[in-house]
Amino acid sequence: MNKYNEVMDNIKVTEDMRSRILQNIEAELGKDGAEETVTEPVKKAKVVDYRRIIRIASTAAAVIVGAVILSNVMLRTTTDSSSYSAQVSEAEMFAVDKTEASFEAAGSEGAYAPVDECKTVNIDGVDVKLYGSDGLYYAAEWVIDGESYSAVSDNVDGVSLEEMKALVAKNMEKVKNN
């Protein structure tokens, strides 16, 4: 900037230059004045930004679809968990047929094991009914505070009395901790 200021300070406009500049300005203004026409301002047409509207609509649709999917997943999860509990309850339950002693083994649909004996034992102060045959036990049931519980052996051939007692004791402990 410093050089610019020095150069500009050295420029001198003479009277002759000044008069030519003013004449050119007047001539330019005279042309404009002769051709002067009144023009009205141009009204801009209202432009609708369809791309913006489409983006907003697609975002809203995505949110709605996501909410529907999420609610269905949550509903299915709730249904699945209740279905699971029903399956667990069915798997843990057993039925003794009064006419023919049989026991439906948990987790093996249609598999039956004979139940020749029902033995009641006391485990941790609770009377527990054990169901089995030939000294091997398949299932147990007991009641604590008015709630019925049952346990089924994973071994379809049955387990010994001690193993069944240990299984029942373990389940009782879980019930007490919950």
PASEBA-1860 file (N, C-alpha, C; in nm, 3 decimals):
! residues 178
1> MNKYNEVM> 0.082/-0.120/0.000/0.000/0.000/0.000/0.086/0.125/0.000 ~ 0.197/0.115/0.058/0.284/0.232/0.068/0.326/0.282/-0.069 ~ 0.363/0.191/-0.160/0.402/0.230/-0.296/0.285/0.291/-0.371 ~ 0.168/0.231/-0.351/0.048/0.281/-0.416/0.024/0.426/-0.377 ~ 0.032/0.456/-0.250/0.011/0.592/-0.203/0.114/0.688/-0.263 ~ 0.238/0.647/-0.276/0.342/0.732/-0.334/0.310/0.763/-0.479 ~ 0.267/0.659/-0.555/0.235/0.678/-0.696/0.116/0.771/-0.710 ~ 0.015/0.749/-0.630/-0.106/0.831/-0.638/-0.078/0.977/-0.600
9> DNIKVTED> 0.012/0.995/-0.510/0.047/1.133/-0.471/0.116/1.206/-0.586 ~ 0.183/1.136/-0.674/0.256/1.197/-0.786/0.169/1.224/-0.906 ~ 0.045/1.171/-0.909/-0.044/1.194/-1.023/-0.106/1.331/-1.006 ~ -0.095/1.411/-1.112/-0.151/1.547/-1.111/-0.252/1.559/-1.224 ~ -0.372/1.605/-1.195/-0.476/1.625/-1.294/-0.469/1.772/-1.339 ~ -0.446/1.790/-1.465/-0.438/1.927/-1.518/-0.578/1.975/-1.548 ~ -0.590/2.103/-1.578/-0.721/2.161/-1.606/-0.777/2.104/-1.736 ~ -0.692/2.078/-1.833/-0.733/2.021/-1.960/-0.791/1.880/-1.939
17> MRSRILQN> -0.724/1.798/-1.857/-0.771/1.662/-1.827/-0.906/1.668/-1.754 ~ -0.914/1.761/-1.668/-1.036/1.773/-1.587/-1.154/1.807/-1.677 ~ -1.138/1.898/-1.769/-1.248/1.939/-1.855/-1.291/1.824/-1.946 ~ -1.196/1.742/-1.997/-1.232/1.626/-2.081/-1.310/1.523/-2.001 ~ -1.269/1.501/-1.877/-1.340/1.403/-1.792/-1.483/1.448/-1.768 ~ -1.501/1.574/-1.737/-1.636/1.626/-1.710/-1.722/1.621/-1.836 ~ -1.664/1.652/-1.953/-1.740/1.646/-2.079/-1.786/1.503/-2.106 ~ -1.699/1.408/-2.084/-1.736/1.267/-2.106/-1.847/1.223/-2.011
25> IEAELGKD> -1.841/1.270/-1.890/-1.946/1.235/-1.792/-2.079/1.295/-1.835 ~ -2.079/1.425/-1.880/-2.203/1.491/-1.924/-2.259/1.421/-2.048 ~ -2.172/1.381/-2.137/-2.218/1.314/-2.259/-2.283/1.181/-2.224 ~ -2.222/1.110/-2.131/-2.277/0.981/-2.088/-2.412/1.001/-2.021 ~ -2.424/1.103/-1.937/-2.552/1.130/-1.871/-2.656/1.176/-1.971 ~ -2.617/1.248/-2.072/-2.710/1.295/-2.173/-2.769/1.179/-2.252 ~ -2.687/1.081/-2.281/-2.738/0.963/-2.354/-2.843/0.892/-2.271 ~ -2.812/0.873/-2.145/-2.906/0.803/-2.057/-3.036/0.879/-2.042
33> GAEETVTE> -3.025/1.009/-2.033/-3.145/1.091/-2.015/-3.235/1.084/-2.136 ~ -3.177/1.078/-2.260/-3.256/1.075/-2.382/-3.327/0.940/-2.396 ~ -3.263/0.837/-2.354/-3.321/0.705/-2.370/-3.390/0.657/-2.243 ~ -3.412/0.746/-2.155/-3.465/0.708/-2.025/-3.607/0.653/-2.040 ~ -3.626/0.529/-1.996/-3.758/0.468/-1.996/-3.784/0.416/-1.856 ~ -3.909/0.415/-1.822/-3.947/0.368/-1.690/-3.972/0.217/-1.699 ~ -3.898/0.145/-1.618/-3.918/0.000/-1.614/-3.967/-0.038/-1.474 ~ -4.060/-0.130/-1.473/-4.110/-0.177/-1.345/-4.022/-0.291/-1.296
41> PVKKAKVV> -4.011/-0.301/-1.166/-3.929/-0.410/-1.115/-3.988/-0.546/-1.156 ~ -3.901/-0.637/-1.187/-3.942/-0.770/-1.229/-3.979/-0.850/-1.105 ~ -4.098/-0.905/-1.110/-4.141/-0.988/-0.997/-4.086/-1.127/-1.018 ~ -4.022/-1.176/-0.914/-3.967/-1.311/-0.923/-4.079/-1.411/-0.898 ~ -4.080/-1.512/-0.979/-4.179/-1.618/-0.960/-4.142/-1.696/-0.835 ~ -4.243/-1.733/-0.761/-4.218/-1.810/-0.640/-4.174/-1.950/-0.680 ~ -4.055/-1.986/-0.637/-3.999/-2.115/-0.673/-4.019/-2.211/-0.555 ~ -4.081/-2.321/-0.583/-4.104/-2.421/-0.481/-3.986/-2.519/-0.486
49> DYRRIIRI> -3.922/-2.536/-0.374/-3.806/-2.626/-0.369/-3.857/-2.767/-0.341 ~ -3.887/-2.839/-0.450/-3.941/-2.974/-0.436/-3.842/-3.069/-0.373 ~ -3.715/-3.048/-0.398/-3.613/-3.136/-0.339/-3.618/-3.129/-0.187 ~ -3.637/-3.011/-0.134/-3.644/-2.995/0.012/-3.768/-3.065/0.068 ~ -3.880/-3.047/-0.001/-4.005/-3.111/0.043/-3.990/-3.264/0.038 ~ -3.927/-3.315/-0.067/-3.908/-3.459/-0.080/-3.818/-3.512/0.030 ~ -3.712/-3.437/0.064/-3.623/-3.480/0.173/-3.698/-3.485/0.306 ~ -3.779/-3.385/0.333/-3.856/-3.382/0.459/-3.955/-3.498/0.462
57> ASTAAAVI> -4.025/-3.521/0.350/-4.123/-3.629/0.346/-4.056/-3.766/0.362 ~ -3.941/-3.785/0.297/-3.874/-3.915/0.309/-3.820/-3.937/0.449 ~ -3.774/-3.831/0.513/-3.727/-3.843/0.652/-3.844/-3.880/0.744 ~ -3.956/-3.814/0.725/-4.074/-3.845/0.807/-4.119/-3.990/0.784 ~ -4.117/-4.035/0.658/-4.156/-4.173/0.628/-4.060/-4.271/0.693 ~ -3.931/-4.240/0.690/-3.832/-4.329/0.752/-3.854/-4.337/0.902 ~ -3.886/-4.225/0.965/-3.912/-4.225/1.110/-4.036/-4.308/1.142 ~ -4.139/-4.294/1.063/-4.263/-4.369/1.087/-4.240/-4.519/1.067
65> VGAVILSN> -4.172/-4.556/0.959/-4.144/-4.698/0.933/-4.057/-4.755/1.045 ~ -3.956/-4.678/1.088/-3.870/-4.723/1.198/-3.949/-4.745/1.325 ~ -4.042/-4.654/1.356/-4.123/-4.668/1.477/-4.211/-4.791/1.469 ~ -4.271/-4.817/1.352/-4.356/-4.935/1.336/-4.274/-5.063/1.352 ~ -4.157/-5.067/1.289/-4.072/-5.185/1.299/-4.028/-5.207/1.443 ~ -3.987/-5.099/1.508/-3.942/-5.109/1.647/-4.055/-5.158/1.738 ~ -4.176/-5.105/1.717/-4.287/-5.150/1.802/-4.318/-5.297/1.776 ~ -4.309/-5.341/1.650/-4.332/-5.483/1.619/-4.226/-5.571/1.682
73> VMLRTTTD> -4.102/-5.526/1.678/-3.993/-5.604/1.739/-4.015/-5.612/1.889 ~ -4.050/-5.500/1.950/-4.073/-5.500/2.094/-4.192/-5.590/2.129 ~ -4.297/-5.585/2.048/-4.414/-5.669/2.072/-4.377/-5.815/2.054 ~ -4.299/-5.847/1.950/-4.258/-5.985/1.927/-4.171/-6.035/2.041 ~ -4.080/-5.949/2.091/-3.994/-5.988/2.202/-4.078/-6.019/2.324 ~ -4.178/-5.936/2.351/-4.266/-5.960/2.465/-4.342/-6.090/2.445 ~ -4.394/-6.112/2.323/-4.467/-6.234/2.294/-4.374/-6.354/2.305 ~ -4.251/-6.339/2.249/-4.156/-6.449/2.255/-4.122/-6.485/2.398
81> SSSYSAQV> -4.104/-6.384/2.485/-4.068/-6.414/2.622/-4.185/-6.481/2.695 ~ -4.308/-6.439/2.667/-4.421/-6.505/2.732/-4.438/-6.645/2.674 ~ -4.414/-6.660/2.545/-4.420/-6.792/2.484/-4.311/-6.881/2.542 ~ -4.193/-6.823/2.562/-4.082/-6.898/2.621/-4.119/-6.945/2.761 ~ -4.180/-6.853/2.841/-4.216/-6.896/2.976/-4.322/-7.005/2.974 ~ -4.412/-6.999/2.876/-4.513/-7.104/2.865/-4.445/-7.236/2.828 ~ -4.346/-7.229/2.737/-4.275/-7.350/2.699/-4.196/-7.407/2.816 ~ -4.132/-7.318/2.892/-4.055/-7.363/3.008/-4.149/-7.428/3.109
89> SEAEMFAV> -4.264/-7.362/3.131/-4.360/-7.418/3.226/-4.405/-7.556/3.180 ~ -4.434/-7.569/3.049/-4.476/-7.698/2.997/-4.364/-7.801/3.010 ~ -4.241/-7.758/2.985/-4.128/-7.850/2.991/-4.103/-7.895/3.134 ~ -4.127/-7.805/3.229/-4.101/-7.840/3.368/-4.216/-7.922/3.428 ~ -4.335/-7.910/3.367/-4.450/-7.981/3.421/-4.448/-8.126/3.370 ~ -4.506/-8.211/3.445/-4.516/-8.350/3.404/-4.653/-8.400/3.443 ~ -4.696/-8.504/3.375/-4.830/-8.555/3.399/-4.823/-8.703/3.430 ~ -4.888/-8.742/3.535/-4.896/-8.884/3.569/-5.036/-8.928/3.531
97> DKTEASFE> -5.042/-9.021/3.439/-5.170/-9.075/3.395/-5.218/-9.173/3.501 ~ -5.344/-9.158/3.546/-5.394/-9.241/3.655/-5.413/-9.386/3.611 ~ -5.445/-9.407/3.483/-5.468/-9.543/3.440/-5.338/-9.615/3.406 ~ -5.243/-9.542/3.348/-5.116/-9.604/3.312/-5.007/-9.510/3.362 ~ -4.919/-9.559/3.445/-4.815/-9.475/3.502/-4.716/-9.437/3.392 ~ -4.713/-9.309/3.358/-4.619/-9.263/3.257/-4.579/-9.120/3.288 ~ -4.468/-9.080/3.232/-4.417/-8.947/3.257/-4.363/-8.892/3.126 ~ -4.405/-8.771/3.090/-4.355/-8.711/2.967/-4.225/-8.640/2.998
105> AAGSEGAY> -4.117/-8.684/2.936/-3.986/-8.626/2.962/-3.979/-8.486/2.902 ~ -3.919/-8.394/2.975/-3.909/-8.255/2.931/-3.817/-8.245/2.810 ~ -3.860/-8.164/2.715/-3.777/-8.139/2.599/-3.779/-8.251/2.497 ~ -3.844/-8.364/2.521/-3.851/-8.470/2.421/-3.997/-8.501/2.399 ~ -4.055/-8.434/2.302/-4.196/-8.451/2.277/-4.226/-8.595/2.239 ~ -4.326/-8.648/2.303/-4.368/-8.783/2.271/-4.288/-8.892/2.341 ~ -4.183/-8.855/2.412/-4.104/-8.957/2.483/-4.163/-8.976/2.621 ~ -4.187/-9.100/2.658/-4.246/-9.127/2.789/-4.155/-9.221/2.866
113> APVDECKT> -4.150/-9.198/2.996/-4.073/-9.287/3.083/-4.169/-9.343/3.187 ~ -4.154/-9.465/3.224/-4.247/-9.523/3.322/-4.226/-9.463/3.460 ~ -4.338/-9.440/3.530/-4.333/-9.391/3.668/-4.400/-9.499/3.753 ~ -4.314/-9.576/3.820/-4.366/-9.683/3.904/-4.378/-9.641/4.049 ~ -4.306/-9.536/4.085/-4.310/-9.496/4.225/-4.315/-9.346/4.241 ~ -4.381/-9.305/4.349/-4.387/-9.165/4.388/-4.341/-9.163/4.533 ~ -4.229/-9.098/4.558/-4.169/-9.099/4.690/-4.167/-8.957/4.743 ~ -4.204/-8.939/4.872/-4.197/-8.807/4.934/-4.077/-8.803/5.027
121> VNIDGVDV> -3.992/-8.702/5.006/-3.874/-8.682/5.092/-3.876/-8.538/5.142 ~ -3.805/-8.514/5.252/-3.797/-8.379/5.308/-3.660/-8.322/5.273 ~ -3.662/-8.209/5.201/-3.538/-8.141/5.164/-3.547/-7.998/5.216 ~ -3.455/-7.960/5.303/-3.452/-7.826/5.364/-3.586/-7.788/5.426 ~ -3.652/-7.885/5.489/-3.778/-7.858/5.560/-3.898/-7.853/5.468 ~ -3.886/-7.893/5.342/-3.996/-7.889/5.247/-4.021/-8.032/5.198 ~ -4.149/-8.073/5.197/-4.185/-8.205/5.146/-4.181/-8.201/4.993 ~ -4.104/-8.293/4.936/-4.084/-8.297/4.791/-4.128/-8.434/4.742
129> KLYGSDGL> -4.214/-8.437/4.638/-4.257/-8.563/4.577/-4.163/-8.593/4.461 ~ -4.105/-8.712/4.463/-4.015/-8.756/4.356/-4.084/-8.864/4.275 ~ -4.074/-8.854/4.143/-4.137/-8.950/4.054/-4.030/-9.024/3.977 ~ -4.043/-9.157/3.970/-3.942/-9.235/3.899/-3.978/-9.381/3.893 ~ -3.872/-9.460/3.865/-3.891/-9.603/3.849/-3.757/-9.673/3.873 ~ -3.759/-9.784/3.940/-3.641/-9.866/3.965/-3.527/-9.788/4.031 ~ -3.559/-9.702/4.125/-3.457/-9.627/4.198/-3.400/-9.508/4.121 ~ -3.450/-9.482/4.000/-3.410/-9.364/3.922/-3.528/-9.267/3.916
137> YYAAEWVI> -3.497/-9.139/3.929/-3.603/-9.038/3.938/-3.595/-8.943/3.820 ~ -3.714/-8.906/3.770/-3.724/-8.821/3.652/-3.770/-8.679/3.687 ~ -3.849/-8.667/3.791/-3.909/-8.537/3.822/-3.937/-8.525/3.971 ~ -3.954/-8.397/4.009/-3.987/-8.368/4.149/-4.081/-8.248/4.150 ~ -4.166/-8.244/4.252/-4.254/-8.128/4.269/-4.266/-8.096/4.417 ~ -4.279/-7.967/4.448/-4.290/-7.922/4.586/-4.361/-7.788/4.590 ~ -4.402/-7.747/4.711/-4.475/-7.621/4.730/-4.403/-7.541/4.837 ~ -4.375/-7.413/4.806/-4.316/-7.320/4.903/-4.402/-7.195/4.904
145> DGESYSAV> -4.453/-7.158/5.021/-4.537/-7.039/5.038/-4.654/-7.036/4.940 ~ -4.716/-7.151/4.919/-4.834/-7.157/4.833/-4.802/-7.161/4.683 ~ -4.676/-7.152/4.646/-4.635/-7.158/4.506/-4.582/-7.298/4.475 ~ -4.628/-7.355/4.363/-4.584/-7.488/4.323/-4.460/-7.477/4.234 ~ -4.366/-7.568/4.256/-4.243/-7.574/4.178/-4.220/-7.718/4.133 ~ -4.145/-7.732/4.026/-4.111/-7.866/3.980/-3.973/-7.864/3.916 ~ -3.912/-7.980/3.911/-3.781/-7.995/3.847/-3.784/-8.125/3.769 ~ -3.720/-8.124/3.654/-3.717/-8.241/3.568/-3.571/-8.270/3.535
153> SDNVDGVS> -3.535/-8.395/3.539/-3.399/-8.435/3.506/-3.375/-8.424/3.356 ~ -3.256/-8.376/3.319/-3.219/-8.371/3.178/-3.193/-8.511/3.124 ~ -3.160/-8.601/3.213/-3.130/-8.738/3.175/-3.262/-8.815/3.161 ~ -3.295/-8.858/3.040/-3.422/-8.927/3.017/-3.425/-9.061/3.089 ~ -3.309/-9.120/3.116/-3.302/-9.248/3.187/-3.326/-9.232/3.336 ~ -3.325/-9.105/3.386/-3.345/-9.079/3.528/-3.212/-9.061/3.600 ~ -3.220/-9.011/3.723/-3.101/-8.989/3.806/-3.123/-9.054/3.942 ~ -3.016/-9.070/4.015/-3.026/-9.132/4.148/-3.099/-9.039/4.244
161> LEEMKALV> -3.137/-9.096/4.359/-3.206/-9.019/4.462/-3.121/-8.900/4.506 ~ -2.993/-8.920/4.527/-2.905/-8.812/4.572/-2.893/-8.701/4.467 ~ -2.881/-8.741/4.340/-2.872/-8.641/4.233/-3.000/-8.560/4.222 ~ -3.116/-8.626/4.239/-3.244/-8.554/4.233/-3.258/-8.460/4.351 ~ -3.214/-8.504/4.469/-3.218/-8.416/4.587/-3.130/-8.292/4.564 ~ -3.012/-8.313/4.506/-2.922/-8.201/4.478/-2.985/-8.105/4.377 ~ -3.052/-8.160/4.274/-3.119/-8.077/4.174/-3.230/-7.994/4.239 ~ -3.308/-8.057/4.324/-3.417/-7.986/4.392/-3.360/-7.880/4.485
169> AKNMEKVK> -3.256/-7.914/4.562/-3.196/-7.817/4.654/-3.142/-7.696/4.579 ~ -3.081/-7.722/4.464/-3.027/-7.612/4.381/-3.141/-7.521/4.334 ~ -3.252/-7.579/4.290/-3.366/-7.501/4.246/-3.432/-7.425/4.360 ~ -3.438/-7.488/4.476/-3.494/-7.419/4.594/-3.410/-7.296/4.630 ~ -3.280/-7.311/4.617/-3.189/-7.199/4.647/-3.213/-7.083/4.550 ~ -3.234/-7.117/4.424/-3.264/-7.013/4.324/-3.393/-6.941/4.359 ~ -3.495/-7.016/4.401/-3.625/-6.958/4.437/-3.606/-6.863/4.556 ~ -3.530/-6.904/4.654/-3.509/-6.821/4.774/-3.431/-6.695/4.741
177> NN> -3.336/-6.702/4.646/-3.255/-6.586/4.609/-3.332/-6.487/4.523 ~ -3.437/-6.532/4.460/-3.514/-6.440/4.375/-3.620/-6.380/4.460
END
